[in-house]
């Protein structure tokens, strides 16, 4: 294999790993925002129901405190809009998964079938451009989501056995 093609193959491998981290980071970000959305929403509903019960039991101080807390949680949900924040992370994760797949196919198939380094470079440049476009349009991955991502990848969440099935 010529040195240029070997370097293109190595660059595709680096891109595949980078896309893996970015993909998983965005999926973990979406998951965290969805957990936030449902946790706050369920808590607000429970507190609202408890507040209503307290009013019927003539415990207005406790009831009004619970109602105020429920209203505050509802305001936080309205302000944060966690379900809206999850969506762009999910979309970026899907785009990165596609880029990761294309980089893997380039790395494992295109460099075997094609011997012209210029054609291979054009193919890889297209994949890299798509990756940069995805990164440019995606929200940043929060620190916690990155920590979950790094831990999961280091534990082998994205390794495969010989048949290509996830371990």
C-alpha positions, 0 to 999 in steps of 0.5 A: 500500500502506498504511503499516501493511501496508508495515511488516508486510511489512518486519518479515516480511523482517527475520524471514526474514533472522533465521530464515535465520541461525538456521536455517543456524547450527543446521545448521552446529552439527549438522554440527560435532557430527557431524564431532566424533562421527565423527572421535573415534570413528574415531580411537578405533577406529584407536588401539584396533586399533594398541594390539592390534597392539602387544601382539602385537608385544611392545611393551607400553609403546607398546601401553599408551600407544595403548590408554590414548589410545583409551580416553580418546577413547572417554571423551570421546565418551561425555562429550560425546555429540556425536551427541546434541548434533547432534540438537536443532540439526538440529531447530531448523534444520528449524523455522527453515527452516519459519518462514523459508518462512512469512515469505517467503510472508507477505512475497511472497504474503499482503500481496498477497492480503490488504488488512486490516492486522489480519488480516495482523498476526495472521498475522505474529504467529503466525509470530513466536511460532513463531520465538520458541518455536523459539529458546526451546527450541533450544540456542545456536549456537556461535561457530564455527558462527555464523562459518561461517554468516555467511561462507556467507551473505555469499558468497551461499549462499542467493541464488536466480536468477530461476527460484527455483533456488539459484545 
